[in-house]
Amino acid sequence: MVGRSGHRGGWLVAAAFIAGVLVVALLGTGASGRAPTLALRSVGTFDSPIYVTHAPGTPGFLYVAEQAGRIRVVDKGTPRSQDFLNISNRISCCGERGLLSIAFDPHYRSNHLLYADYTNANGDLEVDEFHATSNRGADPNSRRTVIVIPHPGESNHNGGQLQFGPAGLLYISTGDGGGGGDNHDNARHLNVLLGKILRIDPHKQATRPYTVPQSNPYVGRTGRDEIFAYGFRNPWRFSFDSANNDLAIGDVGQDSWEEIDYVARPRAKGSYFGWPTYEGFAPFDLSRPDPNPNPRPRVQPIIVKNHGSDGYHAIIGGYVVHNPNLSLLNGRYVYSDHANGAIRSLVPSTSGARGDRNTGLSVSGPSSFGIGYARQLYVASLGDNHVYQIVQRP
């Protein structure tokens, strides 16, 4: 899915496997020996869990997307055997293809709508809308195509994150189209939707399957109206900081560098994030600069991780935690790497990162982090097929 090497698709094998359903990380011990600790608590076992999230207005329910196309429900802590939704007959899988993520409409409690991002039978990127009949099931026959993004010739670098942002707009990440070194030269050009973060209103209006907000940066200008930001290699996971709506992006690197971006939405809007001119801070192909008239400099990472010295190969972007029950992580951005497996955290700001540190927790082959209804923090593992809740023990 995340695709480090331009010519090597599929999931990288994690270097270490942590057995068992509970792993405890001691972050410091006082004189009493009772310092708070973080732990991984297993929610359940799934088939290649690729994403985990909640639906607004549904306490007690958690939803897990599996790569081959099933969406499972965890009902009050117990995974149900019946599918919430199964769209495996529409999906090309696996390697870096498959069901990539899901997102529930902000007004799900009243409209019961959800969206799925996947690679279809042609290998193109597709976002579909579905209608839930209850918190335990959705109707596969309610499927409506929202957008299809051509992805010809390669199977890797699909992006695949869906996130509803402020004003109820849907943000969609797309990879650069695969191959190596953006050999199709998609990410920096505004006439193609690959290597971008897009922003649309996914609701059908008259005959249009979706609409584009007039505030998008290229409406009325040269470039595709759907584009919000450009110059990404494979922004596999991104999120909004719920405290300020800043955008946190994990963009998977090519040869040497993984990067995390943290940027205010107004700064991100219409901005170039550097690929393929740069990989992280380092020049990658200076013969391919941003070809678009843009008065602002490129957005630079707040932190990078090296493939050699850090052992990183496929960054897994996470979330800024805002949960008083996780005081050890509160206000910190949590992230990992699909190959490294260590779960780390840092304090993000638009001017840089500080306090980057290891939580002491690790999972095998993480695919994503997720946030629950009550701001619980989850991580999905492809290495052992568990979804874990990250909890704090007194």
C-alpha positions in Angstrom: 0.0 0.0 0.0 2.5 2.6 1.1 5.1 1.7 -1.5 8.6 2.8 -0.7 10.6 1.6 -3.7 9.4 2.9 -7.0 9.8 -0.5 -8.6 8.7 -2.7 -5.7 5.0 -2.8 -4.8 3.4 -4.4 -1.9 4.0 -4.3 1.8 7.5 -4.2 3.2 8.2 -6.9 5.8 8.5 -5.5 9.3 11.8 -6.1 10.9 10.4 -7.1 14.2 7.3 -8.9 15.5 5.9 -8.2 18.9 4.0 -11.3 20.0 0.9 -11.2 22.3 -2.1 -9.0 22.5 -0.7 -6.7 25.2 2.6 -4.8 25.0 3.5 -2.4 27.8 5.8 0.5 27.4 7.3 2.0 30.6 7.9 5.7 29.9 9.4 6.6 33.3 9.4 5.4 36.8 9.1 7.6 39.9 10.0 6.7 43.4 6.7 5.0 43.9 7.2 2.8 40.9 3.8 3.8 39.7 4.5 6.1 36.8 1.8 6.0 34.0 2.5 3.6 31.2 1.2 3.1 27.6 0.0 -0.3 26.5 -1.5 -2.0 23.4 -4.8 -3.6 24.0 -6.1 -5.9 21.3 -9.5 -5.0 19.9 -9.6 -8.1 17.7 -8.1 -10.0 14.8 -9.0 -9.1 11.2 -8.0 -10.0 7.6 -5.3 -7.4 6.6 -6.8 -4.5 8.5 -6.0 -1.4 6.5 -7.9 1.3 8.3 -9.9 1.9 11.5 -12.3 4.7 12.3 -15.6 5.7 13.9 -18.9 7.1 12.7 -20.2 10.4 14.2 -23.0 10.0 16.6 -22.4 6.2 17.2 -20.8 5.6 20.6 -19.8 2.0 21.1 -19.0 1.3 17.5 -15.7 1.0 15.7 -15.2 0.2 12.0 -12.3 -1.7 10.5 -11.6 -1.7 6.7 -9.9 -4.8 5.4 -7.7 -4.6 2.3 -9.7 -7.1 0.2 -12.9 -5.1 0.6 -14.7 -6.0 3.7 -15.7 -3.5 6.4 -16.1 -5.0 9.8 -17.9 -3.6 12.9 -16.6 -3.7 16.5 -19.8 -3.5 18.5 -19.2 -2.5 22.2 -15.8 -4.0 22.1 -16.7 -7.2 20.2 -15.9 -7.7 16.5 -19.0 -8.9 14.7 -18.8 -11.8 12.3 -21.2 -10.3 9.9 -19.8 -7.6 7.5 -20.9 -4.0 7.8 -20.3 -3.8 4.1 -18.5 -6.1 1.5 -17.3 -4.6 -1.8 -14.7 -7.1 -2.6 -16.3 -7.8 -5.9 -15.4 -4.3 -7.1 -11.8 -4.2 -5.9 -8.5 -5.0 -7.4 -6.3 -6.4 -4.7 -3.6 -6.8 -3.3 0.0 -5.5 -3.1 -0.5 -1.8 -2.9 -4.1 -2.1 -4.2 -7.3 -2.8 -2.4 -9.7 -1.0 -0.1 -7.6 1.9 1.1 -9.8 3.8 3.6 -13.3 4.8 4.5 -14.9 8.0 5.9 -18.3 8.6 7.5 -20.2 11.7 6.6 -20.1 14.4 9.3 -23.9 14.2 9.3 -23.9 10.4 9.3 -26.4 10.3 12.2 -29.1 11.9 10.0 -28.1 11.0 6.4 -26.4 7.6 7.1 -23.8 8.1 4.3 -20.3 6.8 4.2 -17.5 6.8 1.6 -15.0 4.2 0.5 -11.7 4.8 -1.4 -10.4 1.8 -3.3 -8.6 0.6 -6.5 -11.3 -0.7 -8.9 -11.1 -3.6 -11.3 -9.2 -1.4 -13.8 -6.7 -0.3 -11.2 -8.1 3.2 -11.2 -8.8 5.1 -7.9 -12.5 5.2 -7.1 -14.5 6.9 -4.3 -18.0 5.6 -3.8 -20.9 6.6 -1.6 -23.0 4.0 0.4 -26.0 4.2 2.6 -26.0 2.5 6.0 -29.3 0.8 7.1 -28.1 0.6 10.7 -24.9 1.0 12.7 -24.3 -2.7 12.0 -24.8 -2.8 8.2 -24.8 -0.8 4.9 -26.6 -1.6 1.7 -24.1 -2.6 -1.1 -26.8 -1.9 -3.7 -26.9 1.8 -2.6 -23.5 2.3 -4.1 -23.0 5.6 -6.0 -19.8 6.5 -7.8 -18.5 9.9 -6.6 -15.2 10.1 -8.5 -12.9 7.9 -10.6 -9.3 9.0 -11.0 -7.3 7.2 -13.8 -4.2 5.4 -12.6 -2.8 3.8 -15.7 0.2 1.6 -16.1 1.3 1.0 -12.5 -0.1 -0.7 -9.4 1.7 1.4 -6.8 1.4 4.8 -5.2 -2.3 5.1 -4.9 -2.5 7.3 -1.8 -5.9 6.5 -0.5 -6.8 8.6 2.6 -10.3 10.0 2.9 -10.8 12.7 5.6 -13.7 15.1 6.1 -12.4 18.5 7.0 -13.9 21.8 8.1 -17.1 22.8 6.5 -17.9 19.1 5.7 -15.7 18.9 2.6 -14.1 15.6 1.7 -10.3 15.6 1.3 -8.7 12.8 -0.8 -5.1 11.9 -1.1 -3.7 10.4 -4.3 -0.2 9.0 -5.1 1.9 10.1 -8.0 0.8 7.2 -10.2 3.6 4.8 -9.4 6.7 3.6 -11.1 9.9 5.1 -9.8 10.8 8.8 -9.3 7.5 9.9 -10.6 8.4 8.8 -14.0 5.0 9.8 -15.3 5.7 13.3 -14.0 2.2 13.7 -12.4 2.8 15.2 -9.0 3.9 18.7 -10.0 1.4 19.2 -12.9 -2.0 20.6 -12.3 -3.8 19.0 -15.2 -3.8 15.6 -13.5 -5.2 14.5 -10.2 -2.4 12.2 -9.1 0.2 13.2 -6.5 -2.3 15.5 -4.9 -4.7 16.2 -2.1 -8.1 16.9 -3.5 -11.1 18.7 -2.0 -14.7 18.2 -3.0 -18.2 18.1 -1.8 -19.1 14.5 -2.4 -22.9 14.9 -2.3 -24.8 14.6 -5.5 -26.3 17.7 -6.9 -28.7 17.4 -9.8 -26.8 15.4 -12.4 -23.4 16.1 -10.9 -21.9 13.3 -8.8 -19.9 15.8 -6.7 -19.2 19.5 -6.7 -16.1 21.6 -6.2 -16.1 24.4 -3.6 -15.6 27.8 -5.2 -12.9 28.4 -2.7 -10.6 25.7 -4.1 -7.3 27.3 -5.3 -7.6 26.5 -9.0 -11.2 27.2 -9.6 -11.2 29.8 -12.5 -7.5 29.3 -13.0 -5.3 26.9 -15.0 -5.4 23.5 -13.2 -8.0 21.0 -12.2 -10.7 22.5 -9.9 -10.5 19.5 -7.5 -6.9 20.1 -6.5 -6.2 21.5 -3.0 -2.5 20.9 -2.8 0.1 19.2 -5.0 3.6 17.8 -5.2 3.2 14.5 -3.2 4.8 11.1 -3.8 2.4 8.9 -1.9 0.6 10.7 0.9 -0.7 7.4 2.3 -2.1 8.9 5.6 -3.0 12.4 6.6 -5.3 14.0 9.2 -6.6 17.2 10.6 -5.5 18.4 14.0 -8.9 18.7 15.8 -7.6 21.6 17.9 -6.8 24.0 15.0 -7.6 22.2 11.7 -4.0 22.2 10.7 -3.1 19.5 8.2 -0.7 16.7 9.2 0.6 14.5 6.3 2.9 11.5 6.1 4.4 11.3 2.6 6.2 8.1 1.7 9.7 8.6 0.3 11.7 7.2 -2.6 15.3 6.4 -2.0 16.4 8.0 1.3 13.8 10.1 3.2 10.4 9.8 4.8 8.6 13.0 5.7 5.9 14.5 7.9 4.3 17.8 7.0 2.3 19.9 9.4 0.8 23.0 7.9 -2.0 25.4 8.4 -4.8 24.8 5.9 -4.6 28.3 4.4 -0.8 27.7 3.8 -1.4 24.3 2.3 -4.1 25.6 -0.1 -2.7 25.8 -3.6 0.9 25.0 -2.4 3.6 22.8 -3.8 4.9 20.2 -1.4 8.1 19.6 -3.3 8.0 16.1 -5.0 9.7 15.2 -7.3 12.0 18.3 -7.1 12.8 17.3 -3.5 12.6 14.2 -1.3 12.2 15.6 2.2 14.7 18.4 2.5 17.1 16.9 0.0 17.1 17.7 -3.8 15.8 14.7 -5.8 15.4 16.1 -9.4 16.1 19.8 -9.7 15.5 19.6 -13.4 11.8 19.3 -12.6 10.9 22.3 -10.5 7.4 23.5 -9.8 6.2 24.6 -13.3 3.3 26.7 -12.0 3.3 30.4 -11.1 3.2 30.2 -7.3 4.2 33.2 -5.2 4.8 31.1 -2.1 7.8 28.8 -1.5 7.2 25.0 -1.3 6.0 23.6 1.9 8.8 21.8 3.7 8.6 18.9 6.2 8.7 19.5 9.9 10.7 16.2 10.3 12.3 13.6 8.1 13.4 10.0 8.8 16.3 8.3 6.9 16.1 4.9 5.3 19.5 4.0 6.5 20.2 5.5 10.0 16.6 5.5 11.1 15.5 2.3 9.5 12.4 4.0 8.0 11.0 3.0 4.6 7.3 3.8 4.5 6.0 6.4 6.9 2.6 5.9 8.5 1.1 9.3 9.4 -1.2 9.4 12.4 -3.1 11.9 14.5 -2.5 14.7 17.0 -3.9 13.2 20.2 -6.4 15.3 22.2 -7.5 13.0 24.9 -7.0 13.6 28.7 -7.1 9.9 29.3 -3.8 9.7 27.2 -1.9 12.4 29.1 1.4 10.9 28.0 0.4 11.6 24.4 -2.0 14.6 24.8 -1.1 17.3 22.3 1.4 15.1 20.5 1.4 13.7 16.9 1.6 9.9 16.9 3.2 8.2 13.8 5.0 5.1 12.8 6.7 3.4 9.8 5.5 0.2 8.1 9.0 -1.4 8.1 10.3 0.0 11.4 7.1 -0.6 13.4 8.1 1.7 16.3 5.3 4.1 17.4 6.7 7.5 18.1 5.3 10.9 19.0 6.3 14.5 18.6 4.9 18.0 19.4 4.0 19.5 16.0 3.9 23.1 15.0 3.9 24.9 11.6 7.5 26.0 12.3 8.8 22.5 13.1 8.7 19.5 15.4 10.1 19.2 18.9 10.3 16.4 21.4 10.4 13.6 19.0 10.5 10.4 21.0 9.8 6.7 21.0 6.7 5.7 23.0 8.2 2.3 23.6 5.4 0.6 21.7 5.8 -1.3 18.5 3.5 -3.2 16.1 4.4 -5.4 13.1 3.6 -3.8 9.8 1.4 -0.9 10.9 -1.0 0.3 8.2 -2.8 3.2 9.9 -3.9 4.9 13.1 -7.5 5.6 13.9 -9.5 7.8 16.2 -12.6 6.5 18.1 -15.8 8.2 19.1 -14.5 9.3 22.5 -11.0 10.2 21.0 -9.6 6.8 21.7 -6.4 6.0 19.7 -6.0 2.9 17.6 -3.4 1.3 15.4 -3.9 -1.4 12.8 -1.2 -4.1 12.2 -0.8 -6.0 8.9 2.0 -8.1 10.5 -0.3 -9.9 13.0 -3.7 -8.7 11.7 -4.7 -7.2 15.0 -6.2 -3.8 15.7 -4.9 -2.4 18.9 -6.1 0.4 21.2 -3.3 2.5 22.7 -4.3 2.9 26.3 -2.7 4.5 29.4 -2.4 2.6 32.7 -1.9 4.5 36.0 
